[in-house]
Amino acid sequence: MTIIYEFDARFAHHLATLLGDAVVVDSAPALVEQVNTDRDEHLVLFGPSVPLADAVAFAGQCRLRRPELGVVLLRPELGVDVLADALKAGIREVVDPANHAAVLAASARSRDLSRQLAGAGRASGRAAVPGPPARPQPGVPDEPADGQVITVFAAKGGCGKSTIATNLAVTLAQGTKATGHRRVCLLDLDLAFGDVAIMMQLSPQRTIADAIPVADRIDETGLRTMLTRYESGGAAVDVLLAPVQPAIAEEITRDLVTEVVHLARSMYDFVVIDTASAFTEQMLAALDATHHYVLVGTPELPSLKNLRVTLDMFDLLDYRREARIVVLNRADSKVGITMTEVEKVIRVPISGFIPSSRDVPVSANRGVPLAAGQPQHPVSSAIRELAVKRFLGAPAPAKRGMFTRKKG
């Protein structure tokens, strides 16, 4: 049987009719599930609407792990660059989808080669596992990681939590001269009203909602298919976006959040989590799996009161005090409250001061975090200072104990 991976349902049906014995999938998770379910599959056709990067990455993984699974790419324009990338990755043929005879011939040649390779594999006892589209960060070794999880939380909306989370993720990805670029994953776990997609100008074609059907069997390869790449300022961040429809938030379980965070931690140097402003079950799951808590407030009494309540709640939940990092956003706002009064209300020292700037909402409207678009901006510099002092220049925390809080 042939697997057709194509977003356009009408064209996918046309291809299935042309090829006869075929199954159609329209998402990367469905492709991975179909390939893993039926080990007798020998051909995947990547339709013209599927990104070239997905086909190249998938073929590259299959070449190493399951070489008998052939990949044929359908492209109306056969440019030199397309052909070069395809051949290097192990894509067997690139064919114009309008040329039906060529599509049938290429499919037949690929299946014939697959039968030969499968026979050789059985003779040698070789077993292989297919890989999905994966996008390792350029310039960073694709090796196992034991990453640090950083959760940005504020019990009151409007504190700039998402601004700090997105800029912190970009800053960590940029790294330092000593560390070089770092592998960073940003998770938008404000599941009902997440803003990361807008603030980074990302198209939410893939979100955490895609993990719901495979929640009981999601793995690293499946998670990679759900990530959206953000690249700017010489660094890259892989982002797991929040669902587009708020009602879907109720279908995302605590166990799924836990699994996603732990998988991401094994794949990246840093996992930055943007959260909802509430202690929901999903948020508790994220907080339970966190190494560092960045708690955001502003110099306004309602925000400071909620920050103090958050700190008390963290004591109740037994989240380590030394892991808490209090950040005051819009710290230089002239609102009639001094820093002495701020610390008197929250009763803990402040680790980071982020200045107020009109450029922040401008950057959000443009979809370019200041850390990427204006790395020398005072807001960017303040976030970089915090990142270097607390994360980039510090050793990773020891394994624990850390992922379990007191019951009740």
ZAMARGU-4260 file (C-alpha; in steps of 0.2 Angstrom, whole numbers, plus 5000, padded with zeros to 4 digits):
<rodrens>
0) 5000/5000/5000 | 5005/5018/4997 | 5004/5032/5010 | 4999/5049/5002 | 5004/5064/5013
5) 4994/5079/5006 | 4985/5093/5014 | 4973/5096/5000 | 4959/5083/5002 | 4953/5085/4984
10) 4971/5082/4976 | 4974/5068/4989 | 4959/5059/4983 | 4964/5061/4965 | 4981/5053/4969
15) 4973/5039/4978 | 4962/5036/4963 | 4977/5036/4952 | 4987/5024/4963 | 4973/5012/4968
20) 4979/5004/4984 | 4983/5019/4995 | 4979/5028/5011 | 4978/5047/5014 | 4985/5056/5029
25) 4984/5075/5031 | 4995/5078/5046 | 5013/5073/5052 | 5007/5064/5067 | 4995/5054/5057
30) 5009/5050/5045 | 5020/5043/5059 | 5006/5033/5066 | 5002/5025/5050 | 5020/5021/5046
35) 5023/5013/5063 | 5006/5004/5063 | 5009/4995/5046 | 5027/4988/5045 | 5023/4982/5027
40) 5021/5000/5020 | 5034/5003/5007 | 5031/5020/4999 | 5026/5037/5005 | 5021/5051/4993
45) 5024/5068/4999 | 5011/5079/4990 | 5015/5097/4983 | 5007/5106/4998 | 5018/5098/5011
50) 5034/5108/5015 | 5050/5102/5007 | 5058/5102/5024 | 5046/5089/5031 | 5049/5078/5016
55) 5068/5080/5017 | 5069/5077/5036 | 5057/5062/5035 | 5068/5054/5021 | 5084/5057/5030
60) 5078/5048/5045 | 5071/5034/5035 | 5087/5032/5026 | 5096/5028/5042 | 5082/5019/5052
65) 5071/5010/5039 | 5079/5011/5022 | 5066/5000/5014 | 5053/5013/5016 | 5054/5024/5000
70) 5049/5042/4999 | 5044/5050/4982 | 5041/5069/4982 | 5029/5078/4971 | 5033/5095/4965
75) 5027/5105/4950 | 5044/5114/4948 | 5059/5104/4948 | 5072/5117/4952 | 5091/5112/4955
80) 5090/5116/4974 | 5075/5105/4976 | 5083/5091/4967 | 5099/5093/4977 | 5091/5093/4994
85) 5080/5079/4990 | 5094/5068/4984 | 5105/5072/4998 | 5091/5067/5010 | 5088/5050/5002
90) 5071/5055/4993 | 5071/5042/4978 | 5062/5053/4965 | 5055/5070/4962 | 5040/5070/4950
95) 5029/5083/4943 | 5011/5078/4950 | 5003/5084/4934 | 5012/5070/4924 | 5002/5055/4929
100) 5012/5042/4920 | 5028/5048/4928 | 5020/5047/4946 | 5015/5029/4942 | 5032/5024/4935
105) 5041/5032/4950 | 5030/5024/4962 | 5033/5007/4954 | 5052/5009/4954 | 5052/5014/4972
110) 5041/4999/4977 | 5052/4987/4968 | 5068/4994/4976 | 5059/4993/4993 | 5055/4974/4990
115) 5074/4971/4987 | 5079/4981/5002 | 5066/4972/5013 | 5073/4955/5008 | 5091/4960/5012
120) 5085/4967/5029 | 5076/4951/5034 | 5092/4941/5028 | 5103/4951/5040 | 5090/4952/5054
125) 5090/4971/5053 | 5076/4981/5062 | 5073/4999/5059 | 5061/5012/5066 | 5055/5026/5055
130) 5058/5044/5059 | 5046/5059/5057 | 5050/5076/5050 | 5063/5083/5062 | 5071/5100/5063
135) 5087/5100/5073 | 5094/5117/5077 | 5107/5122/5065 | 5125/5122/5072 | 5120/5112/5088
140) 5124/5094/5089 | 5108/5083/5089 | 5113/5073/5105 | 5103/5068/5120 | 5099/5082/5132
145) 5095/5084/5150 | 5087/5101/5149 | 5081/5114/5162 | 5063/5118/5163 | 5059/5137/5166
150) 5040/5141/5169 | 5035/5159/5168 | 5020/5162/5178 | 5009/5177/5184 | 4992/5175/5194
155) 4986/5191/5186 | 4984/5194/5167 | 4992/5209/5159 | 5009/5208/5168 | 5019/5204/5152
160) 5021/5186/5156 | 5020/5181/5138 | 5032/5195/5133 | 5045/5189/5145 | 5043/5170/5140
165) 5045/5173/5122 | 5060/5185/5124 | 5068/5174/5137 | 5066/5159/5125 | 5075/5169/5111
170) 5088/5175/5122 | 5092/5157/5128 | 5093/5151/5111 | 5105/5165/5106 | 5116/5159/5120
175) 5133/5167/5124 | 5150/5167/5116 | 5155/5154/5129 | 5140/5143/5126 | 5136/5146/5108
180) 5118/5144/5102 | 5107/5133/5114 | 5093/5121/5109 | 5077/5129/5116 | 5058/5124/5115
185) 5044/5136/5120 | 5028/5128/5126 | 5012/5139/5126 | 5002/5131/5139 | 4990/5146/5140
190) 4978/5133/5132 | 4963/5143/5130 | 4970/5160/5126 | 4988/5158/5121 | 4997/5173/5113
195) 5013/5166/5108 | 5008/5162/5090 | 5003/5181/5087 | 5018/5188/5097 | 5030/5177/5086
200) 5020/5179/5070 | 5018/5160/5068 | 5005/5150/5059 | 4996/5138/5071 | 4995/5124/5058
205) 5001/5112/5072 | 4997/5114/5090 | 4997/5104/5106 | 4979/5099/5101 | 4987/5087/5088
210) 4994/5077/5103 | 4976/5073/5110 | 4973/5058/5098 | 4990/5051/5103 | 4991/5056/5121
215) 4994/5038/5127 | 5008/5035/5115 | 5016/5051/5111 | 5035/5050/5109 | 5050/5061/5104
220) 5047/5059/5086 | 5028/5063/5087 | 5032/5078/5097 | 5044/5085/5084 | 5030/5084/5071
225) 5020/5096/5082 | 5033/5110/5084 | 5034/5126/5074 | 5051/5134/5071 | 5054/5152/5074
230) 5070/5159/5067 | 5077/5176/5069 | 5092/5186/5076 | 5104/5171/5072 | 5095/5159/5084
235) 5080/5147/5082 | 5067/5142/5094 | 5055/5127/5092 | 5037/5131/5098 | 5023/5121/5103
240) 5008/5132/5101 | 4992/5133/5110 | 4976/5127/5102 | 4967/5139/5091 | 4950/5135/5098
245) 4948/5138/5117 | 4936/5124/5120 | 4950/5111/5116 | 4959/5116/5131 | 4947/5105/5141
250) 4953/5090/5131 | 4971/5092/5136 | 4974/5082/5152 | 4987/5084/5166 | 4995/5068/5160
255) 4997/5074/5143 | 5006/5090/5149 | 5017/5081/5160 | 5022/5069/5146 | 5025/5084/5134
260) 5036/5093/5146 | 5047/5078/5150 | 5049/5074/5132 | 5054/5091/5128 | 5066/5091/5142
265) 5075/5076/5135 | 5077/5085/5118 | 5082/5103/5122 | 5094/5112/5133 | 5080/5124/5139
270) 5061/5122/5139 | 5052/5138/5143 | 5034/5137/5147 | 5021/5151/5145 | 5006/5148/5156
275) 4988/5153/5160 | 4985/5165/5175 | 4977/5151/5185 | 4981/5136/5196 | 4973/5123/5184
280) 4977/5105/5184 | 4987/5108/5168 | 4997/5122/5176 | 5000/5112/5191 | 5007/5098/5180
285) 5019/5110/5172 | 5024/5118/5188 | 5027/5100/5195 | 5040/5097/5181 | 5049/5114/5183
290) 5067/5118/5188 | 5065/5137/5189 | 5049/5147/5192 | 5050/5165/5185 | 5036/5174/5194
295) 5031/5190/5186 | 5023/5206/5193 | 5021/5224/5190 | 5022/5239/5202 | 5003/5240/5205
300) 4995/5234/5221 | 4983/5221/5213 | 4997/5213/5204 | 5008/5213/5219 | 4994/5206/5230
305) 4992/5192/5218 | 5011/5189/5217 | 5011/5187/5236 | 4997/5175/5235 | 5006/5165/5222
310) 5021/5164/5233 | 5011/5158/5248 | 5003/5145/5236 | 5020/5139/5231 | 5024/5137/5249
315) 5009/5126/5251 | 5013/5116/5236 | 5031/5114/5242 | 5039/5121/5227 | 5057/5126/5232
320) 5060/5143/5237 | 5078/5144/5229 | 5070/5140/5212 | 5059/5155/5212 | 5064/5170/5202
325) 5054/5186/5205 | 5054/5198/5190 | 5046/5215/5191 | 5040/5220/5174 | 5038/5239/5169
330) 5049/5242/5185 | 5052/5260/5181 | 5034/5265/5179 | 5029/5281/5189 | 5014/5274/5198
335) 5017/5281/5216 | 5025/5264/5223 | 5043/5264/5228 | 5054/5248/5226 | 5055/5248/5245
340) 5036/5247/5246 | 5035/5233/5233 | 5047/5222/5242 | 5038/5226/5258 | 5022/5219/5250
345) 5029/5203/5242 | 5042/5200/5256 | 5055/5193/5244 | 5070/5200/5235 | 5067/5204/5216
350) 5079/5196/5204 | 5075/5205/5188 | 5069/5222/5184 | 5062/5224/5166 | 5060/5243/5161
355) 5044/5250/5153 | 5044/5254/5135 | 5032/5258/5121 | 5042/5247/5110 | 5036/5231/5118
360) 5018/5232/5111 | 5025/5238/5095 | 5036/5222/5094 | 5021/5211/5099 | 5011/5219/5085
365) 5025/5216/5072 | 5027/5198/5079 | 5046/5200/5082 | 5052/5199/5100 | 5063/5213/5105
370) 5077/5200/5109 | 5077/5195/5091 | 5073/5212/5082 | 5082/5224/5094 | 5095/5214/5105
375) 5103/5230/5112 | 5086/5237/5118 | 5085/5240/5137 | 5071/5227/5138 | 5081/5215/5129
380) 5097/5219/5139 | 5087/5216/5155 | 5081/5199/5150 | 5098/5194/5144 | 5106/5200/5161
385) 5093/5189/5170 | 5096/5174/5158 | 5115/5175/5159 | 5115/5176/5178 | 5102/5163/5182
390) 5103/5151/5167 | 5116/5152/5154 | 5130/5155/5167 | 5124/5143/5180 | 5126/5124/5181
395) 5111/5113/5178 | 5101/5108/5193 | 5104/5091/5200 | 5091/5078/5196 | 5079/5075/5210
400) 5065/5073/5219 | 5061/5090/5210 | 5046/5083/5200 | 5036/5078/5215 | 5027/5090/5226
405) 5018/5086/5243 | 5001/5077/5241 | 4986/5086/5247
</rodrens>
